[in-house]
Amino acid sequence: MPASPAEPARQILANAENRYEVTRKDLPLSCPLPGMALWNSHPKVYLPIVEDGGESTCPYCGARYVLND
């Protein structure tokens, strides 16, 4: 049985919002997110987040990430 094609990454504008809702599928959490264009953003940084309704803030751009499951 052939493998199913990989799900395409969501396209998200980098630094377009101050608050992003993420799910467990987005873990490990990084800013910018995988679907964001890196050419107009800062270097990728991994962010700690509590897996029970936690939040994390990017030290570069100040974006808040909220785990919504």
mmJSON file of the N, C-alpha and C atoms, coordinates in Angstrom:
{"data_MODEL":{"atom_site":{
"group_PDB":["ATOM","ATOM","ATOM","ATOM","ATOM","ATOM","ATOM","ATOM","ATOM","ATOM","ATOM","ATOM","ATOM","ATOM","ATOM","ATOM","ATOM","ATOM","ATOM","ATOM","ATOM","ATOM","ATOM","ATOM","ATOM","ATOM","ATOM","ATOM","ATOM","ATOM","ATOM","ATOM","ATOM","ATOM","ATOM","ATOM","ATOM","ATOM","ATOM","ATOM","ATOM","ATOM","ATOM","ATOM","ATOM","ATOM","ATOM","ATOM","ATOM","ATOM","ATOM","ATOM","ATOM","ATOM","ATOM","ATOM","ATOM","ATOM","ATOM","ATOM","ATOM","ATOM","ATOM","ATOM","ATOM","ATOM","ATOM","ATOM","ATOM","ATOM","ATOM","ATOM","ATOM","ATOM","ATOM","ATOM","ATOM","ATOM","ATOM","ATOM","ATOM","ATOM","ATOM","ATOM","ATOM","ATOM","ATOM","ATOM","ATOM","ATOM","ATOM","ATOM","ATOM","ATOM","ATOM","ATOM","ATOM","ATOM","ATOM","ATOM","ATOM","ATOM","ATOM","ATOM","ATOM","ATOM","ATOM","ATOM","ATOM","ATOM","ATOM","ATOM","ATOM","ATOM","ATOM","ATOM","ATOM","ATOM","ATOM","ATOM","ATOM","ATOM","ATOM","ATOM","ATOM","ATOM","ATOM","ATOM","ATOM","ATOM","ATOM","ATOM","ATOM","ATOM","ATOM","ATOM","ATOM","ATOM","ATOM","ATOM","ATOM","ATOM","ATOM","ATOM","ATOM","ATOM","ATOM","ATOM","ATOM","ATOM","ATOM","ATOM","ATOM","ATOM","ATOM","ATOM","ATOM","ATOM","ATOM","ATOM","ATOM","ATOM","ATOM","ATOM","ATOM","ATOM","ATOM","ATOM","ATOM","ATOM","ATOM","ATOM","ATOM","ATOM","ATOM","ATOM","ATOM","ATOM","ATOM","ATOM","ATOM","ATOM","ATOM","ATOM","ATOM","ATOM","ATOM","ATOM","ATOM","ATOM","ATOM","ATOM","ATOM","ATOM","ATOM","ATOM","ATOM","ATOM","ATOM","ATOM","ATOM","ATOM","ATOM","ATOM","ATOM","ATOM","ATOM"],
"id":[1,2,3,4,5,6,7,8,9,10,11,12,13,14,15,16,17,18,19,20,21,22,23,24,25,26,27,28,29,30,31,32,33,34,35,36,37,38,39,40,41,42,43,44,45,46,47,48,49,50,51,52,53,54,55,56,57,58,59,60,61,62,63,64,65,66,67,68,69,70,71,72,73,74,75,76,77,78,79,80,81,82,83,84,85,86,87,88,89,90,91,92,93,94,95,96,97,98,99,100,101,102,103,104,105,106,107,108,109,110,111,112,113,114,115,116,117,118,119,120,121,122,123,124,125,126,127,128,129,130,131,132,133,134,135,136,137,138,139,140,141,142,143,144,145,146,147,148,149,150,151,152,153,154,155,156,157,158,159,160,161,162,163,164,165,166,167,168,169,170,171,172,173,174,175,176,177,178,179,180,181,182,183,184,185,186,187,188,189,190,191,192,193,194,195,196,197,198,199,200,201,202,203,204,205,206,207],
"type_symbol":["N","C","C","N","C","C","N","C","C","N","C","C","N","C","C","N","C","C","N","C","C","N","C","C","N","C","C","N","C","C","N","C","C","N","C","C","N","C","C","N","C","C","N","C","C","N","C","C","N","C","C","N","C","C","N","C","C","N","C","C","N","C","C","N","C","C","N","C","C","N","C","C","N","C","C","N","C","C","N","C","C","N","C","C","N","C","C","N","C","C","N","C","C","N","C","C","N","C","C","N","C","C","N","C","C","N","C","C","N","C","C","N","C","C","N","C","C","N","C","C","N","C","C","N","C","C","N","C","C","N","C","C","N","C","C","N","C","C","N","C","C","N","C","C","N","C","C","N","C","C","N","C","C","N","C","C","N","C","C","N","C","C","N","C","C","N","C","C","N","C","C","N","C","C","N","C","C","N","C","C","N","C","C","N","C","C","N","C","C","N","C","C","N","C","C","N","C","C","N","C","C","N","C","C","N","C","C"],
"label_atom_id":["N","CA","C","N","CA","C","N","CA","C","N","CA","C","N","CA","C","N","CA","C","N","CA","C","N","CA","C","N","CA","C","N","CA","C","N","CA","C","N","CA","C","N","CA","C","N","CA","C","N","CA","C","N","CA","C","N","CA","C","N","CA","C","N","CA","C","N","CA","C","N","CA","C","N","CA","C","N","CA","C","N","CA","C","N","CA","C","N","CA","C","N","CA","C","N","CA","C","N","CA","C","N","CA","C","N","CA","C","N","CA","C","N","CA","C","N","CA","C","N","CA","C","N","CA","C","N","CA","C","N","CA","C","N","CA","C","N","CA","C","N","CA","C","N","CA","C","N","CA","C","N","CA","C","N","CA","C","N","CA","C","N","CA","C","N","CA","C","N","CA","C","N","CA","C","N","CA","C","N","CA","C","N","CA","C","N","CA","C","N","CA","C","N","CA","C","N","CA","C","N","CA","C","N","CA","C","N","CA","C","N","CA","C","N","CA","C","N","CA","C","N","CA","C","N","CA","C","N","CA","C","N","CA","C","N","CA","C","N","CA","C"],
"label_alt_id":[null,null,null,null,null,null,null,null,null,null,null,null,null,null,null,null,null,null,null,null,null,null,null,null,null,null,null,null,null,null,null,null,null,null,null,null,null,null,null,null,null,null,null,null,null,null,null,null,null,null,null,null,null,null,null,null,null,null,null,null,null,null,null,null,null,null,null,null,null,null,null,null,null,null,null,null,null,null,null,null,null,null,null,null,null,null,null,null,null,null,null,null,null,null,null,null,null,null,null,null,null,null,null,null,null,null,null,null,null,null,null,null,null,null,null,null,null,null,null,null,null,null,null,null,null,null,null,null,null,null,null,null,null,null,null,null,null,null,null,null,null,null,null,null,null,null,null,null,null,null,null,null,null,null,null,null,null,null,null,null,null,null,null,null,null,null,null,null,null,null,null,null,null,null,null,null,null,null,null,null,null,null,null,null,null,null,null,null,null,null,null,null,null,null,null,null,null,null,null,null,null,null,null,null,null,null,null],
"label_comp_id":["MET","MET","MET","PRO","PRO","PRO","ALA","ALA","ALA","SER","SER","SER","PRO","PRO","PRO","ALA","ALA","ALA","GLU","GLU","GLU","PRO","PRO","PRO","ALA","ALA","ALA","ARG","ARG","ARG","GLN","GLN","GLN","ILE","ILE","ILE","LEU","LEU","LEU","ALA","ALA","ALA","ASN","ASN","ASN","ALA","ALA","ALA","GLU","GLU","GLU","ASN","ASN","ASN","ARG","ARG","ARG","TYR","TYR","TYR","GLU","GLU","GLU","VAL","VAL","VAL","THR","THR","THR","ARG","ARG","ARG","LYS","LYS","LYS","ASP","ASP","ASP","LEU","LEU","LEU","PRO","PRO","PRO","LEU","LEU","LEU","SER","SER","SER","CYS","CYS","CYS","PRO","PRO","PRO","LEU","LEU","LEU","PRO","PRO","PRO","GLY","GLY","GLY","MET","MET","MET","ALA","ALA","ALA","LEU","LEU","LEU","TRP","TRP","TRP","ASN","ASN","ASN","SER","SER","SER","HIS","HIS","HIS","PRO","PRO","PRO","LYS","LYS","LYS","VAL","VAL","VAL","TYR","TYR","TYR","LEU","LEU","LEU","PRO","PRO","PRO","ILE","ILE","ILE","VAL","VAL","VAL","GLU","GLU","GLU","ASP","ASP","ASP","GLY","GLY","GLY","GLY","GLY","GLY","GLU","GLU","GLU","SER","SER","SER","THR","THR","THR","CYS","CYS","CYS","PRO","PRO","PRO","TYR","TYR","TYR","CYS","CYS","CYS","GLY","GLY","GLY","ALA","ALA","ALA","ARG","ARG","ARG","TYR","TYR","TYR","VAL","VAL","VAL","LEU","LEU","LEU","ASN","ASN","ASN","ASP","ASP","ASP"],
"label_asym_id":["A","A","A","A","A","A","A","A","A","A","A","A","A","A","A","A","A","A","A","A","A","A","A","A","A","A","A","A","A","A","A","A","A","A","A","A","A","A","A","A","A","A","A","A","A","A","A","A","A","A","A","A","A","A","A","A","A","A","A","A","A","A","A","A","A","A","A","A","A","A","A","A","A","A","A","A","A","A","A","A","A","A","A","A","A","A","A","A","A","A","A","A","A","A","A","A","A","A","A","A","A","A","A","A","A","A","A","A","A","A","A","A","A","A","A","A","A","A","A","A","A","A","A","A","A","A","A","A","A","A","A","A","A","A","A","A","A","A","A","A","A","A","A","A","A","A","A","A","A","A","A","A","A","A","A","A","A","A","A","A","A","A","A","A","A","A","A","A","A","A","A","A","A","A","A","A","A","A","A","A","A","A","A","A","A","A","A","A","A","A","A","A","A","A","A","A","A","A","A","A","A","A","A","A","A","A","A"],
"label_entity_id":["1","1","1","1","1","1","1","1","1","1","1","1","1","1","1","1","1","1","1","1","1","1","1","1","1","1","1","1","1","1","1","1","1","1","1","1","1","1","1","1","1","1","1","1","1","1","1","1","1","1","1","1","1","1","1","1","1","1","1","1","1","1","1","1","1","1","1","1","1","1","1","1","1","1","1","1","1","1","1","1","1","1","1","1","1","1","1","1","1","1","1","1","1","1","1","1","1","1","1","1","1","1","1","1","1","1","1","1","1","1","1","1","1","1","1","1","1","1","1","1","1","1","1","1","1","1","1","1","1","1","1","1","1","1","1","1","1","1","1","1","1","1","1","1","1","1","1","1","1","1","1","1","1","1","1","1","1","1","1","1","1","1","1","1","1","1","1","1","1","1","1","1","1","1","1","1","1","1","1","1","1","1","1","1","1","1","1","1","1","1","1","1","1","1","1","1","1","1","1","1","1","1","1","1","1","1","1"],
"label_seq_id":[1,1,1,2,2,2,3,3,3,4,4,4,5,5,5,6,6,6,7,7,7,8,8,8,9,9,9,10,10,10,11,11,11,12,12,12,13,13,13,14,14,14,15,15,15,16,16,16,17,17,17,18,18,18,19,19,19,20,20,20,21,21,21,22,22,22,23,23,23,24,24,24,25,25,25,26,26,26,27,27,27,28,28,28,29,29,29,30,30,30,31,31,31,32,32,32,33,33,33,34,34,34,35,35,35,36,36,36,37,37,37,38,38,38,39,39,39,40,40,40,41,41,41,42,42,42,43,43,43,44,44,44,45,45,45,46,46,46,47,47,47,48,48,48,49,49,49,50,50,50,51,51,51,52,52,52,53,53,53,54,54,54,55,55,55,56,56,56,57,57,57,58,58,58,59,59,59,60,60,60,61,61,61,62,62,62,63,63,63,64,64,64,65,65,65,66,66,66,67,67,67,68,68,68,69,69,69],
"pdbx_PDB_ins_code":[null,null,null,null,null,null,null,null,null,null,null,null,null,null,null,null,null,null,null,null,null,null,null,null,null,null,null,null,null,null,null,null,null,null,null,null,null,null,null,null,null,null,null,null,null,null,null,null,null,null,null,null,null,null,null,null,null,null,null,null,null,null,null,null,null,null,null,null,null,null,null,null,null,null,null,null,null,null,null,null,null,null,null,null,null,null,null,null,null,null,null,null,null,null,null,null,null,null,null,null,null,null,null,null,null,null,null,null,null,null,null,null,null,null,null,null,null,null,null,null,null,null,null,null,null,null,null,null,null,null,null,null,null,null,null,null,null,null,null,null,null,null,null,null,null,null,null,null,null,null,null,null,null,null,null,null,null,null,null,null,null,null,null,null,null,null,null,null,null,null,null,null,null,null,null,null,null,null,null,null,null,null,null,null,null,null,null,null,null,null,null,null,null,null,null,null,null,null,null,null,null,null,null,null,null,null,null],
"Cartn_x":[0.852,0.0,0.9,0.705,1.552,1.261,2.294,2.145,1.308,0.524,-0.292,0.609,0.248,1.081,1.068,2.178,2.289,1.328,0.782,-0.126,0.68,0.238,1.006,0.975,2.068,2.156,1.207,0.627,-0.231,0.625,0.118,0.819,0.362,1.294,1.004,1.962,1.462,2.334,3.155,4.453,5.331,5.149,5.143,5.045,3.795,2.746,1.527,0.568,0.719,-0.17,0.65,0.002,0.677,0.344,-0.698,-1.147,-1.496,-0.944,-1.217,-1.734,-2.788,-3.273,-2.633,-2.037,-1.372,-1.998,-1.774,-2.264,-1.073,-1.34,-0.274,0.446,-0.232,0.393,1.533,1.523,2.556,3.779,3.734,4.85,5.925,7.201,7.765,7.543,7.278,6.906,8.128,8.059,9.151,8.551,9.317,8.921,10.056,9.785,8.499,8.049,6.725,6.15,6.593,6.567,7.018,6.332,5.081,4.367,4.64,5.47,5.763,6.972,6.949,8.089,9.245,10.405,11.545,12.299,12.141,12.926,12.62,11.433,11.084,10.883,11.579,11.401,12.773,12.752,13.99,14.46,15.632,16.105,15.122,15.06,14.163,14.617,13.664,13.942,12.865,13.27,12.307,11.824,10.519,9.901,9.353,9.589,8.985,7.514,6.681,5.26,4.724,3.92,3.297,2.192,2.14,1.18,-0.235,-0.507,-1.853,-2.37,-2.721,-3.253,-2.235,-0.976,0.099,0.227,1.087,1.402,2.913,3.396,4.806,4.943,5.99,6.23,7.6,7.664,8.917,9.783,11.05,11.924,12.348,12.231,12.609,11.502,10.302,9.243,8.1,8.081,7.034,5.728,5.69,4.465,4.113,2.834,2.351,1.758,2.124,1.595,0.773,-0.471,-1.377,-1.741,-1.516,-1.858,-3.353,-4.025,-5.478,-5.761,-6.169,-6.425,-7.83],
"Cartn_y":[-1.174,0.0,1.241,2.171,3.367,4.307,5.01,5.969,7.15,7.693,8.858,10.092,11.029,12.23,13.035,13.698,14.515,15.692,16.041,17.182,18.462,19.331,20.562,21.474,22.201,23.13,24.299,24.791,25.968,27.166,28.011,29.236,30.344,30.878,31.902,33.055,34.258,35.419,35.599,35.727,35.935,37.339,37.452,38.734,39.531,38.858,39.548,39.726,38.914,38.974,39.006,39.37,39.362,38.11,37.389,36.198,35.109,33.928,32.786,31.641,30.972,29.776,28.587,27.707,26.521,25.289,24.138,22.868,21.951,20.785,19.813,19.401,19.509,19.177,20.147,21.33,22.343,22.177,21.214,21.001,20.152,20.341,21.361,22.741,23.693,25.034,25.857,26.513,27.404,28.686,29.742,30.998,31.401,31.643,31.559,30.107,29.924,28.593,28.044,26.724,26.128,26.688,27.094,27.609,29.074,29.722,31.141,31.313,32.379,32.692,33.188,32.581,32.942,34.159,34.482,35.569,36.923,37.091,38.395,38.321,37.403,37.209,37.14,36.74,36.596,35.152,34.85,33.459,32.573,31.323,30.372,30.129,30.191,29.931,28.979,27.981,27.047,27.617,27.506,28.1,27.024,27.144,26.208,26.553,25.525,25.754,24.584,24.877,23.841,23.211,21.882,21.192,21.167,21.913,21.948,23.388,23.87,25.222,26.308,26.022,26.967,28.061,29.01,30.119,30.307,30.895,31.209,32.472,33.251,34.498,34.445,34.838,34.852,36.014,35.744,36.825,37.781,37.364,38.229,39.199,38.679,39.517,39.788,39.101,39.329,38.632,37.799,37.07,36.118,36.083,35.158,33.946,32.779,31.508,30.883,30.515,29.925,28.537,27.537,26.165,25.966,25.677,25.506,24.101,23.238,21.841,21.456],
"Cartn_z":[0.0,0.0,0.0,-0.954,-0.989,0.166,0.572,1.678,1.213,2.122,1.778,1.689,0.812,0.687,1.975,2.213,3.43,3.356,4.494,4.566,4.361,3.425,3.194,4.409,4.615,5.744,5.531,6.607,6.524,6.151,5.287,4.935,5.875,6.636,7.638,7.41,7.454,7.308,8.577,8.426,9.574,10.123,11.422,12.117,11.75,11.285,10.882,12.058,13.078,14.228,15.509,16.596,17.893,18.689,18.279,19.008,18.009,18.229,17.366,18.217,17.754,18.427,17.744,18.535,18.016,18.658,18.04,18.578,18.824,19.358,19.628,18.346,17.193,15.915,15.594,16.193,15.953,16.853,17.782,18.698,18.046,18.28,19.142,18.532,19.372,18.966,18.605,17.454,17.05,16.479,16.538,15.93,14.999,13.752,13.088,12.924,12.768,12.567,11.21,11.027,9.766,8.519,8.603,7.443,7.153,7.946,7.762,6.851,6.069,5.209,6.079,5.936,6.772,6.257,5.008,4.427,5.038,5.629,6.198,7.704,8.343,9.776,10.454,11.703,12.476,12.444,12.993,13.035,13.805,13.423,14.078,15.51,16.434,17.839,18.357,19.123,19.712,21.04,21.265,22.451,23.372,24.67,25.621,25.798,25.922,26.176,26.983,27.976,28.805,27.976,27.93,27.083,27.651,28.681,29.256,29.229,28.035,27.918,28.134,27.822,28.081,27.049,27.364,26.474,26.452,25.362,25.247,24.41,24.675,23.948,23.293,22.033,21.292,21.767,22.112,22.574,21.453,20.202,19.077,18.7,18.422,17.861,18.826,19.976,20.962,20.66,19.623,19.296,20.432,20.803,21.837,21.165,21.649,21.156,22.274,21.958,22.941,22.458,23.315,22.967,23.151,22.06,22.054,21.564,22.484,22.117,22.377],
"occupancy":[1.0,1.0,1.0,1.0,1.0,1.0,1.0,1.0,1.0,1.0,1.0,1.0,1.0,1.0,1.0,1.0,1.0,1.0,1.0,1.0,1.0,1.0,1.0,1.0,1.0,1.0,1.0,1.0,1.0,1.0,1.0,1.0,1.0,1.0,1.0,1.0,1.0,1.0,1.0,1.0,1.0,1.0,1.0,1.0,1.0,1.0,1.0,1.0,1.0,1.0,1.0,1.0,1.0,1.0,1.0,1.0,1.0,1.0,1.0,1.0,1.0,1.0,1.0,1.0,1.0,1.0,1.0,1.0,1.0,1.0,1.0,1.0,1.0,1.0,1.0,1.0,1.0,1.0,1.0,1.0,1.0,1.0,1.0,1.0,1.0,1.0,1.0,1.0,1.0,1.0,1.0,1.0,1.0,1.0,1.0,1.0,1.0,1.0,1.0,1.0,1.0,1.0,1.0,1.0,1.0,1.0,1.0,1.0,1.0,1.0,1.0,1.0,1.0,1.0,1.0,1.0,1.0,1.0,1.0,1.0,1.0,1.0,1.0,1.0,1.0,1.0,1.0,1.0,1.0,1.0,1.0,1.0,1.0,1.0,1.0,1.0,1.0,1.0,1.0,1.0,1.0,1.0,1.0,1.0,1.0,1.0,1.0,1.0,1.0,1.0,1.0,1.0,1.0,1.0,1.0,1.0,1.0,1.0,1.0,1.0,1.0,1.0,1.0,1.0,1.0,1.0,1.0,1.0,1.0,1.0,1.0,1.0,1.0,1.0,1.0,1.0,1.0,1.0,1.0,1.0,1.0,1.0,1.0,1.0,1.0,1.0,1.0,1.0,1.0,1.0,1.0,1.0,1.0,1.0,1.0,1.0,1.0,1.0,1.0,1.0,1.0,1.0,1.0,1.0,1.0,1.0,1.0],
"B_iso_or_equiv":[0.0,0.0,0.0,0.0,0.0,0.0,0.0,0.0,0.0,0.0,0.0,0.0,0.0,0.0,0.0,0.0,0.0,0.0,0.0,0.0,0.0,0.0,0.0,0.0,0.0,0.0,0.0,0.0,0.0,0.0,0.0,0.0,0.0,0.0,0.0,0.0,0.0,0.0,0.0,0.0,0.0,0.0,0.0,0.0,0.0,0.0,0.0,0.0,0.0,0.0,0.0,0.0,0.0,0.0,0.0,0.0,0.0,0.0,0.0,0.0,0.0,0.0,0.0,0.0,0.0,0.0,0.0,0.0,0.0,0.0,0.0,0.0,0.0,0.0,0.0,0.0,0.0,0.0,0.0,0.0,0.0,0.0,0.0,0.0,0.0,0.0,0.0,0.0,0.0,0.0,0.0,0.0,0.0,0.0,0.0,0.0,0.0,0.0,0.0,0.0,0.0,0.0,0.0,0.0,0.0,0.0,0.0,0.0,0.0,0.0,0.0,0.0,0.0,0.0,0.0,0.0,0.0,0.0,0.0,0.0,0.0,0.0,0.0,0.0,0.0,0.0,0.0,0.0,0.0,0.0,0.0,0.0,0.0,0.0,0.0,0.0,0.0,0.0,0.0,0.0,0.0,0.0,0.0,0.0,0.0,0.0,0.0,0.0,0.0,0.0,0.0,0.0,0.0,0.0,0.0,0.0,0.0,0.0,0.0,0.0,0.0,0.0,0.0,0.0,0.0,0.0,0.0,0.0,0.0,0.0,0.0,0.0,0.0,0.0,0.0,0.0,0.0,0.0,0.0,0.0,0.0,0.0,0.0,0.0,0.0,0.0,0.0,0.0,0.0,0.0,0.0,0.0,0.0,0.0,0.0,0.0,0.0,0.0,0.0,0.0,0.0,0.0,0.0,0.0,0.0,0.0,0.0],
"pdbx_formal_charge":[null,null,null,null,null,null,null,null,null,null,null,null,null,null,null,null,null,null,null,null,null,null,null,null,null,null,null,null,null,null,null,null,null,null,null,null,null,null,null,null,null,null,null,null,null,null,null,null,null,null,null,null,null,null,null,null,null,null,null,null,null,null,null,null,null,null,null,null,null,null,null,null,null,null,null,null,null,null,null,null,null,null,null,null,null,null,null,null,null,null,null,null,null,null,null,null,null,null,null,null,null,null,null,null,null,null,null,null,null,null,null,null,null,null,null,null,null,null,null,null,null,null,null,null,null,null,null,null,null,null,null,null,null,null,null,null,null,null,null,null,null,null,null,null,null,null,null,null,null,null,null,null,null,null,null,null,null,null,null,null,null,null,null,null,null,null,null,null,null,null,null,null,null,null,null,null,null,null,null,null,null,null,null,null,null,null,null,null,null,null,null,null,null,null,null,null,null,null,null,null,null,null,null,null,null,null,null],
"auth_seq_id":[1,1,1,2,2,2,3,3,3,4,4,4,5,5,5,6,6,6,7,7,7,8,8,8,9,9,9,10,10,10,11,11,11,12,12,12,13,13,13,14,14,14,15,15,15,16,16,16,17,17,17,18,18,18,19,19,19,20,20,20,21,21,21,22,22,22,23,23,23,24,24,24,25,25,25,26,26,26,27,27,27,28,28,28,29,29,29,30,30,30,31,31,31,32,32,32,33,33,33,34,34,34,35,35,35,36,36,36,37,37,37,38,38,38,39,39,39,40,40,40,41,41,41,42,42,42,43,43,43,44,44,44,45,45,45,46,46,46,47,47,47,48,48,48,49,49,49,50,50,50,51,51,51,52,52,52,53,53,53,54,54,54,55,55,55,56,56,56,57,57,57,58,58,58,59,59,59,60,60,60,61,61,61,62,62,62,63,63,63,64,64,64,65,65,65,66,66,66,67,67,67,68,68,68,69,69,69],
"auth_comp_id":["MET","MET","MET","PRO","PRO","PRO","ALA","ALA","ALA","SER","SER","SER","PRO","PRO","PRO","ALA","ALA","ALA","GLU","GLU","GLU","PRO","PRO","PRO","ALA","ALA","ALA","ARG","ARG","ARG","GLN","GLN","GLN","ILE","ILE","ILE","LEU","LEU","LEU","ALA","ALA","ALA","ASN","ASN","ASN","ALA","ALA","ALA","GLU","GLU","GLU","ASN","ASN","ASN","ARG","ARG","ARG","TYR","TYR","TYR","GLU","GLU","GLU","VAL","VAL","VAL","THR","THR","THR","ARG","ARG","ARG","LYS","LYS","LYS","ASP","ASP","ASP","LEU","LEU","LEU","PRO","PRO","PRO","LEU","LEU","LEU","SER","SER","SER","CYS","CYS","CYS","PRO","PRO","PRO","LEU","LEU","LEU","PRO","PRO","PRO","GLY","GLY","GLY","MET","MET","MET","ALA","ALA","ALA","LEU","LEU","LEU","TRP","TRP","TRP","ASN","ASN","ASN","SER","SER","SER","HIS","HIS","HIS","PRO","PRO","PRO","LYS","LYS","LYS","VAL","VAL","VAL","TYR","TYR","TYR","LEU","LEU","LEU","PRO","PRO","PRO","ILE","ILE","ILE","VAL","VAL","VAL","GLU","GLU","GLU","ASP","ASP","ASP","GLY","GLY","GLY","GLY","GLY","GLY","GLU","GLU","GLU","SER","SER","SER","THR","THR","THR","CYS","CYS","CYS","PRO","PRO","PRO","TYR","TYR","TYR","CYS","CYS","CYS","GLY","GLY","GLY","ALA","ALA","ALA","ARG","ARG","ARG","TYR","TYR","TYR","VAL","VAL","VAL","LEU","LEU","LEU","ASN","ASN","ASN","ASP","ASP","ASP"],
"auth_asym_id":["A","A","A","A","A","A","A","A","A","A","A","A","A","A","A","A","A","A","A","A","A","A","A","A","A","A","A","A","A","A","A","A","A","A","A","A","A","A","A","A","A","A","A","A","A","A","A","A","A","A","A","A","A","A","A","A","A","A","A","A","A","A","A","A","A","A","A","A","A","A","A","A","A","A","A","A","A","A","A","A","A","A","A","A","A","A","A","A","A","A","A","A","A","A","A","A","A","A","A","A","A","A","A","A","A","A","A","A","A","A","A","A","A","A","A","A","A","A","A","A","A","A","A","A","A","A","A","A","A","A","A","A","A","A","A","A","A","A","A","A","A","A","A","A","A","A","A","A","A","A","A","A","A","A","A","A","A","A","A","A","A","A","A","A","A","A","A","A","A","A","A","A","A","A","A","A","A","A","A","A","A","A","A","A","A","A","A","A","A","A","A","A","A","A","A","A","A","A","A","A","A","A","A","A","A","A","A"],
"auth_atom_id":["N","CA","C","N","CA","C","N","CA","C","N","CA","C","N","CA","C","N","CA","C","N","CA","C","N","CA","C","N","CA","C","N","CA","C","N","CA","C","N","CA","C","N","CA","C","N","CA","C","N","CA","C","N","CA","C","N","CA","C","N","CA","C","N","CA","C","N","CA","C","N","CA","C","N","CA","C","N","CA","C","N","CA","C","N","CA","C","N","CA","C","N","CA","C","N","CA","C","N","CA","C","N","CA","C","N","CA","C","N","CA","C","N","CA","C","N","CA","C","N","CA","C","N","CA","C","N","CA","C","N","CA","C","N","CA","C","N","CA","C","N","CA","C","N","CA","C","N","CA","C","N","CA","C","N","CA","C","N","CA","C","N","CA","C","N","CA","C","N","CA","C","N","CA","C","N","CA","C","N","CA","C","N","CA","C","N","CA","C","N","CA","C","N","CA","C","N","CA","C","N","CA","C","N","CA","C","N","CA","C","N","CA","C","N","CA","C","N","CA","C","N","CA","C","N","CA","C","N","CA","C","N","CA","C","N","CA","C","N","CA","C"],
"pdbx_PDB_model_num":[1,1,1,1,1,1,1,1,1,1,1,1,1,1,1,1,1,1,1,1,1,1,1,1,1,1,1,1,1,1,1,1,1,1,1,1,1,1,1,1,1,1,1,1,1,1,1,1,1,1,1,1,1,1,1,1,1,1,1,1,1,1,1,1,1,1,1,1,1,1,1,1,1,1,1,1,1,1,1,1,1,1,1,1,1,1,1,1,1,1,1,1,1,1,1,1,1,1,1,1,1,1,1,1,1,1,1,1,1,1,1,1,1,1,1,1,1,1,1,1,1,1,1,1,1,1,1,1,1,1,1,1,1,1,1,1,1,1,1,1,1,1,1,1,1,1,1,1,1,1,1,1,1,1,1,1,1,1,1,1,1,1,1,1,1,1,1,1,1,1,1,1,1,1,1,1,1,1,1,1,1,1,1,1,1,1,1,1,1,1,1,1,1,1,1,1,1,1,1,1,1,1,1,1,1,1,1]
}}}
